Amino acid sequence: MDSRIDSLKWKPRRTRGTPAYRYRNYFALGVIAVGVISGWYAIFASRYKNFFEKKLQAKYLDTDFDIDQKNLMSMLPMRTAEQIKVHLDDEKKTMSER
């Protein structure tokens, strides 16, 4: 290599410590900020309220079948631990008698 060529002025092999590194971080921070702000706007704006209620929340709401099943299960009387023990003892007696 020629001694007149200064190798210190060459392009850096790493971006750390260069202006490009700083601007890349600013750009990434800006993209994330725009995404967060637009997400908040979409959630809290009244324009999108109907969209969220109809499209997105419909996936997570219970169907009529699920509601009916929950209602049927709630109609069953709650058993205490003593009642369950008595029932298990009665089943053991009937099994041993056979």
Secondary structure, 3 states (H helix, E strand, C coil): CCCCCCHHHCCCCCCCCCHHHHHHHHHHHHHHHHHHHHHHHHHHCHHHHHHHHHHHHHHCCCCHHHHHHHHHHHHCCCCCHHHHHHHHHHHHHHHHHC
